[in-house]
Amino acid sequence: MHLEKIREGLLVSLAATYEQDPTRYVVLSKQTLDSALAREVVAELRNEGSVEEQVRGVIRLTDRGYSSYKNKPLPYTFRTPNFGPVVA
């Protein structure tokens, strides 16, 4: 659960940076670098080819990562429950 939240938060930030300048790297905060969970997420994204890491803690989204992010459904999308017909 925490991994997914960290992953989604990181991807949202990286995608926003990518949309401004696809060549720009993002420097992760010390708090993020100190988190074992965050380092695990970065490693998974790097192994998938979604993130490129210049040096430890300096990353950017790859073209592949951005495409994957844009094609993935939003994590917090709510579906309208089917309560039956609406009576007016």
C-alpha positions as CSV (number, residue, x, y, z in Angstrom):
1,M,0.0,0.0,0.0
2,H,2.7,2.5,1.0
3,L,4.8,1.5,-2.0
4,E,1.9,2.3,-4.4
5,K,1.4,5.7,-2.8
6,I,5.1,6.5,-3.0
7,R,5.2,5.3,-6.6
8,E,2.1,7.3,-7.7
9,G,3.4,10.4,-6.0
10,L,6.8,10.1,-7.6
11,L,5.3,9.4,-11.0
12,V,3.0,12.4,-10.8
13,S,5.9,14.7,-9.9
14,L,8.2,13.2,-12.6
15,A,5.4,13.5,-15.2
16,A,4.9,17.2,-14.4
17,T,8.6,17.8,-14.8
18,Y,8.7,15.7,-18.0
19,E,5.8,17.8,-19.5
20,Q,7.8,21.0,-18.9
21,D,11.1,19.7,-20.1
22,P,11.7,16.0,-20.9
23,T,15.4,16.3,-20.6
24,R,15.4,17.8,-17.0
25,Y,16.4,15.6,-14.1
26,V,14.7,15.9,-10.6
27,V,16.8,15.8,-7.5
28,L,15.1,13.7,-4.8
29,S,15.0,15.2,-1.3
30,K,17.1,13.8,1.5
31,Q,14.0,12.5,3.2
32,T,13.1,10.5,0.1
33,L,16.7,9.2,-0.2
34,D,16.6,8.2,3.4
35,S,13.4,6.1,2.9
36,A,14.0,2.5,2.1
37,L,10.6,2.2,0.5
38,A,11.3,5.2,-1.8
39,R,14.6,3.7,-2.8
40,E,12.9,0.5,-3.6
41,V,10.3,2.3,-5.8
42,V,13.0,4.1,-7.7
43,A,14.9,0.8,-8.2
44,E,11.7,-0.8,-9.6
45,L,11.0,2.1,-11.9
46,R,14.6,2.1,-13.1
47,N,14.6,-1.7,-13.7
48,E,11.3,-1.3,-15.7
49,G,12.9,1.3,-17.9
50,S,10.5,4.0,-16.7
51,V,13.1,6.1,-14.9
52,E,16.7,7.0,-15.8
53,E,19.0,7.7,-12.9
54,Q,22.0,10.1,-13.6
55,V,23.5,9.6,-10.1
56,R,21.9,8.3,-6.9
57,G,18.9,10.5,-6.2
58,V,18.9,12.4,-9.5
59,I,16.3,10.9,-11.8
60,R,14.0,11.7,-14.7
61,L,11.1,9.9,-16.5
62,T,12.0,8.2,-19.7
63,D,9.8,8.4,-22.9
64,R,8.7,4.8,-22.1
65,G,7.9,5.8,-18.5
66,Y,5.9,8.8,-19.5
67,S,3.9,6.8,-22.1
68,S,3.2,4.1,-19.5
69,Y,2.1,6.8,-17.0
70,K,-0.2,8.5,-19.4
71,N,-1.9,5.2,-20.5
72,K,-2.4,4.0,-16.9
73,P,-5.8,4.7,-15.4
74,L,-5.8,7.2,-12.5
75,P,-5.3,5.4,-9.2
76,Y,-8.0,7.4,-7.4
77,T,-10.7,7.1,-10.0
78,F,-14.1,6.4,-8.5
79,R,-16.7,4.4,-10.3
80,T,-20.3,5.3,-10.0
81,P,-22.0,2.4,-8.1
82,N,-24.9,0.8,-9.8
83,F,-27.9,1.5,-7.5
84,G,-30.5,0.7,-10.1
85,P,-32.7,3.1,-12.1
86,V,-33.0,6.7,-11.0
87,V,-36.6,7.6,-10.2
88,A,-37.5,11.3,-10.6
